């Protein structure tokens, strides 16, 4: 699901992507924090400022706009952390990782949430306040059938394997058999 970033240049009629080899060279320079990168013997891209531009070596008055498009593992997904069931350091760490993969974190549960993340209650007994929150959330989710409650391992394994898992072992609700 996750793809490498794609670098494109503005042609006279729309956007054109660089060939794979050039795209890899540009991305490597971008990741290294380089100020510029050679496209070919006639052109280079300034990476030190946005928007990015491709210039000619022989005439910097001639240039084209360049852009970087990314698609993350969590593109188009919104996550919500189940209240009070994880250490704040885990929440912060997972938030950073989800954001890096273009996922969103909701401050409140809403109809836009795709995944609710919590510890695996099949392995750890719910505390009294967690039980109340769980019951409230399940009542809401019974109406919204597209949201799933998943374990923390769902996010960790998705990042590790670079794809969303099909394995139902991560889903706490709706219960799967």
C-alpha positions in Angstrom: 0.0 0.0 0.0 2.8 2.5 0.9 4.6 3.8 -2.2 7.9 5.6 -2.4 7.5 9.4 -3.0 7.2 10.4 -6.6 8.9 13.5 -8.0 7.1 15.4 -10.8 7.9 18.4 -12.9 5.5 20.8 -14.4 5.3 20.4 -18.2 3.5 22.6 -20.6 0.4 20.3 -20.4 0.3 19.0 -16.8 2.7 17.1 -14.5 5.3 14.5 -15.7 7.1 12.1 -13.4 10.8 11.6 -13.5 12.1 8.1 -14.5 12.7 5.7 -11.7 16.5 6.2 -11.6 16.2 10.0 -11.5 13.3 9.8 -9.0 15.5 7.6 -6.6 18.4 10.0 -6.9 16.2 13.1 -6.1 14.5 11.3 -3.2 17.9 10.2 -1.8 19.2 13.8 -2.0 16.0 15.0 -0.4 16.3 12.5 2.5 19.9 13.5 3.0 19.0 17.1 3.3 21.0 18.1 0.2 20.5 21.7 -1.0 20.3 20.6 -4.7 20.4 17.5 -6.9 21.5 16.9 -10.5 18.6 15.8 -12.7 20.8 15.3 -15.8 23.8 17.1 -17.4 21.7 20.1 -18.2 19.4 20.5 -15.2 19.3 20.5 -11.4 16.7 20.9 -8.6 17.0 23.2 -5.7 15.8 21.3 -2.6 16.7 24.0 -0.1 13.4 26.0 -0.5 9.8 25.4 -1.3 8.3 25.4 -3.9 11.0 23.3 -5.5 12.3 24.3 -8.9 14.3 22.6 -11.7 16.8 25.0 -13.2 19.1 24.8 -16.2 22.8 25.0 -15.5 23.4 27.3 -18.4 20.5 29.7 -17.7 18.8 29.8 -14.3 16.2 32.1 -15.8 14.8 28.9 -17.3 13.0 26.8 -14.7 10.1 24.6 -14.0 8.2 23.9 -10.8 8.8 20.5 -9.2 6.7 18.7 -6.6 7.0 15.6 -4.4 4.0 13.5 -3.9 3.7 10.9 -1.1 1.3 8.2 -0.3 1.6 6.8 3.2 0.4 3.6 4.7 -2.3 5.4 6.6 -3.3 7.8 3.9 -7.0 8.6 4.2 -7.3 7.0 7.6 -8.2 8.7 10.9 -7.2 7.1 14.2 -8.5 7.7 17.7 -6.8 6.5 20.9 -9.1 4.7 23.3 -9.2 6.9 26.5 -6.7 6.2 29.3 -5.6 2.8 28.1 -2.0 3.5 27.1 1.0 5.3 28.4 1.3 8.8 27.1 4.7 8.0 25.7 3.2 5.2 23.6 0.4 7.6 22.4 3.0 10.2 21.4 5.3 7.7 19.7 2.4 6.1 17.7 1.0 9.6 16.8 4.3 10.5 15.2 4.5 7.3 13.3 0.9 7.5 12.1 1.4 11.1 11.0 4.6 10.2 9.1 2.5 7.8 7.1 -0.1 10.5 6.4 -2.6 9.3 8.9 -4.7 11.6 11.0 -5.3 11.5 14.8 -8.7 12.7 16.1 -8.8 14.5 19.4 -12.4 13.3 19.9 -14.2 10.3 18.6 -16.3 11.1 15.6 -17.9 9.5 12.5 -14.7 10.2 10.6 -12.6 7.8 12.7 -11.6 4.6 10.9 -9.6 2.9 13.7 -9.8 3.2 17.5 -6.4 2.0 19.0 -6.2 0.4 22.4 -4.3 -2.2 24.3 -5.4 -5.8 23.8 -8.2 -6.4 26.3 -8.1 -10.1 25.4 -4.8 -10.2 27.2 -5.3 -7.5 29.9 -8.4 -7.1 32.0 -10.2 -3.8 31.6 -10.1 -1.4 34.5 -13.4 0.0 35.8 -13.2 3.3 33.9 -12.0 1.5 30.8 -15.0 -0.8 31.0 -17.4 2.2 31.0 -15.6 3.9 28.1 -15.6 0.6 26.2 -19.3 0.1 26.6 -20.1 3.6 25.5 -17.8 3.3 22.5 -19.3 -0.1 21.4 -22.8 1.4 21.5 -21.7 4.1 19.1 -19.9 1.7 16.9 -22.9 -0.6 16.6 -24.4 2.2 14.5 -21.2 3.0 12.5 -20.2 -0.3 11.1 -17.0 0.9 9.3 -15.0 1.8 12.4 -12.9 -1.0 14.0 -11.2 -1.1 17.4 -7.7 -2.5 16.9 -4.7 -3.3 19.1 -1.6 -1.3 19.3 0.1 -4.1 17.4 -2.0 -3.3 14.3 -0.1 0.0 13.9 3.3 -1.5 14.8 3.0 -4.5 12.5 1.6 -2.3 9.6 4.7 -0.1 9.9 7.1 -3.1 10.2 5.6 -4.9 7.2 4.9 -1.8 5.2 1.3 -2.9 4.4 -2.1 -3.0 6.2 -2.6 -6.5 7.6 -5.5 -8.7 6.6 -5.1 -10.7 9.8 -8.1 -10.4 12.0 -6.0 -11.0 15.1 -5.7 -7.2 15.6 -9.5 -6.5 15.7 -11.1 -6.2 19.1 -14.4 -4.9 17.7 -16.4 -5.9 15.9 -15.5 -9.3 17.3 -14.4 -11.7 14.7 -14.5 -15.4 14.8 
